[in-house]
Amino acid sequence: MLSITQLPRPQGRSRRRVAALALSGALAAGGLLVVAGPARAATGCTTVVSGATTTVTCSGSAEDILVPAGVSSAVVTLDGAAGGPSASGVPGGRGAHLVATIPVTAGTYLAIFAGSKGLVAGPGPNYGGAGGGGVAIATATAPGTTLLFAGAGGGASGAGTGAVPFAAVPGGDSGSPGAAGGGVPGVAAGGGGGGAGTPTVPGAGGIGGVGSTASGPNGDPAIASQGNGGQLNWHFLAPAGSGGDGGDGYPNGGGAGGAGGTGNVSGTGVAGGAGGSGGGGASYISATVPGTPSSVTNGVNTGDGKAVMVFTVGV
């Protein structure tokens, strides 16, 4: 079995941080997480012990957590990361907030993967943001089983160009599609938003905007086999805005937004429509944990992904 350091990374140029890449590469179709645990010390997590209660908090890391002695259940809170903003400052989509109580076995390990907030995808004003990283808890066996997953937000779109730039749009929240960018239909239309991921269907790529001189390409669909968001489409036709990247989701991420078209707009010269934003990722609660009290709220987190586990002796 592959260890976490040997897992393949998703293809494409999406500039997520290392933890988000490790997460998206680790998730496999069918709910299996390939880990060789316990292989990672909890260096990215903090542990606070107060009486009979132990609270472990992890963010932007991939760790193995030892379940304390005398514990039979854990209260878990997961926050999927937000998508990245556009270069013009439009925010990415917000990640999901998941709360659940799960049965655990003292002396065993849980594998924690907490992705990071998406980054601005490029230096120019017409670049969109990368999708955020989801947050997962799995059994640290080989292969492991994913128990819980909080989906992330999609990246914001890039603004269109021209004397009066067409507006970029925010990324799709977890479980929601991205939005179409601004533009002029038939002249320099904005790109379509990427589709949202669901537990069974990956998000579709957004449709590129139609221009009078050149149309923008479609966004990439999500990659179901790796669970990561659709890769940012870097091959847009300048000066159109680029599409936003989709957010991570289990087992399917959100699709990337399409790029805007280019065309001649009277009084403004050559202009490009704004890109569509990325779709948000899906959350997941495994059927292997029957009767788990849980709740999922989409569109909550605006920062990095985070996992909080509360273990209480005797509970």
N, C-alpha and C positions, 0 to 999 in steps of 0.2 A: 504493500500500500504506500501511497505517496504521503510524505509529511507535509506540513503546511508550507515549508520553505521550498518544496519541490513542485507545488501545484502550478499548473499552467496559467499564465495570465491571459485575459481577454485580448483579442486582436483589435487593432485600430489605434487612433491617436488621442483618445479621451484621456485627459490629464488628471485623473483622480489620484488621491494620495495612496500610499502603499497599503494601508489597512483596508481601504475600500477595494483595491485590486485583489488583495489576498482573499477577501470575502467573496467577491464575484467569481473568482476562479475556483474557489473551494466548493461552491454550491453546485450540485449536479442534478440532472433530471431525475424525477422519481423520489425526491426528498432525502437522498443520501448525501452525507457530507463526509468526504474522505479525509480522515485525520489519523495520525498515529500517536495518540495521546497516552499518558501526559507527556508532551514533547516541548511545551513552552512554559517558562516561568511567568507568573502574573506581574511582569514588570510595568505594564501599562495600566494597572488597576490599583485602587486603594482599598484597604480593608480596615474597618473600624469595629472593634469588639466592645459591646456595652452590656455587661451582665450575661444573660443567656442568649443575646442577639448578636449575630455577626452580619454586617452589611458590607457587601463588595460592590464597588462602582468601577466600571470600565468604559473608556472612551477612546476611539481611534486606535484600537489595538486588537490583536488576536491572541487569546490567552486560554489556559486550562485552569479551572478553579476547583479546588478540592472541597467536597461537601463535608462540613464539620461533623464530628461524632455527635450522636444523640439527636440528629435531625432527620425528619422524614418528608418534609415538604419545604418549598421555597416560594416566597412571594416575589415575582419578577416584574420589573418595569422596563420596557424597551422603547427607545425613541429613535426612529429612522432619521438619517441625516437629511438636511435640506439640500436642494440643488444649488448650483453655483449661480451667481448673478451675471448679468451681461456686462460687457466692458463699459456700457453707458450707465450702469448702476441699477438696472431693473432687477428685482430679486428673483431667486430661484423658487421652486415649489417647496412646500413644507412637508416634513416627514411625519409618519404615523406615530401614535402613542398607544402602546399595547401594555395592558396589565393582566397578569395571570398568576394563578397559584398552581404549581406543578409538583407531583411527587418526585422525591429524590432519594438516593441511597447513600447513607453516610459512608465515607471512605472512598467513594468513586469521584470521578472528575466530570465537570461540564465544560464543553468547549464554547468559548465566547468569541464572537466576531462583531466588532463595532466599527462600522465604516465612518468616514469623515465627510464633512460638507464638501460639495463640489466647488471647483475652482473656476475662475474666469478662464475661458478656453483659449484666449489669444489676446494680443496686445492692441489690435485695432478697434476702433469704435463700433465696427459692425460685427464683432464676434459675440457669440452667445456663451452661456455657461455650461460646465459639465454637470452631469447628474450626481446626486448624492449617493452615499453608500448606505445599504440597509444594515440592520442589526439582527444577529441570529444567536440562538442558544441551541446547542446540540449535545448529544451524548459523545464523550471523548473516547470512542472505540473505533475500530477499523473494520468495516466502514461505520461511521456514526449515523445517527438519525436526527434530522433537524426537528426540534420540538416547537420552537416559536420563531417567527420572523416579523420584524417591523419594516415596512416598505419605506423608501426614500422619495424625496421630491425630484422632479425633473429640472433641467437647467433652463434658465431664461433664454429667450431668443436674442439674436443680434439685431441692432437697429438698421434700417435701410439708409441709403445715402442720397444726397441731393442737397439743393439749397435749403430745403426744409426737410430734415430727415424724417422718414416714416418711423413711427414709434415701435420699439421692441415691446414684448409682452412677457409677463412673469411665467415661470415654469409651472407645470401642472403639479398640484399637491399629490401626495401618495394616493393611489387608487383613482386618480382623475387624469383625463387627457390634457395635453398641452393646448395652447391657443394659437390661432393664426396671427401672423404679423400684419402690420399695417401696410398699405400700398394703394395703387390705383388699378382696379381690375382692367385687364386687357392691355395695360401700358407697362406697369411695373408692379404687379401684384405681390402681396406678401405670401410667404410660404405657409403651408398648413401645419397645425400642431401635431405632435406625435401622439399615438394612442396610449391609453393607460394599460398597464399590465394587470392581469387577474391571476388567481391561483391556477388557472388552466390554460390561459391564452396569453402569449406575449404581446406587448404593445406594437402596433403597426407604425411604420415610419410615416412621417408627414409628407404630404404631396407638395412638390416644389411649386412656387408661384410662376404664373405665366407672364412673360414680358414681351414687348413689341419687338425687341431686338434679340433677346435671349431669355430663356426660362431657367429658373433655378432647379437643381436636381432634387430628387426626393430624399428624405431622411432615411437612415437605416432602421430596420425593425429591431426589436429587442432580440437577444440571443437566449432562447429558452434553455439550451443545454448548459449554459453557464450562469444563468440567473442574473446577469448584469444588464444594465440599461443599454439601449441602442447607442452605438458609437456616434460621436459627433461627425457630421458630414463636412469635411474640410474642403471638398472639391466644388464649392459653390462658385458661381461666376461673378467675379468682382464687377461693379461695386455693390452687389446685392448683399443683404444681411445673411449671416449664417444661421442654420437651425440649431436649436438647443439640444443637448444630450438628454436621454431619458434616465430616470432614476432607477436604482437597483430594486429588485423585488423578487419574492420567492413564489414559485420557481421562475416567474417571468417578469422582466423589467418593463419599463415604459419605452416606447419608441422615440427616436430622435425626430425633431421638427424638420420640415423641408426648408430649403433656402428660398429667398425671394427672387423674383424675376428682375430683369433689367430692361430699361426702355427709355425713350425720350419723353420727358414731361415738359410741356410748353411753359416757358418762363423759368425753368429750373435747370435746363440742360439734361445731361444723362443722370438718371436716378435709379436706384435699386430698391425694391420692396424689402421690408423687414423679414427676417426668418421666423418660422414658427417655433414655439417653445417645446421642450421635451415633455413627454408624459411621465406621470408618477408611477412608482412601483407598487406591487401588491403586498399585503401582509398575509401571514399564514399561521394557523394553529394546527398542529399535527393531530390526526385522528388516533395516533398511538397513545395519546394522553386523554383517555375518556373521562368525561365528567369534570374537566378542568374549568373552574370559574374564571372567566376572562372577559375582557372588553377591548375593542379596537376603535380608536378615534383618529380619523385621517386629517391631514392638514394642520398639524400642531407644531412640530419642532422646526425652529429656524436656524439651528446650529449643527454641531457635529452629532453623530450618532452616539448613543449612550445606553448602557445596560446596568441596571441596579438589581442586585439579588439580596434578599433578606432571609437569613437562616435563623431560626429560633430553636434552641434545644428543647426537646419534648413536644415539638409541633411538627 
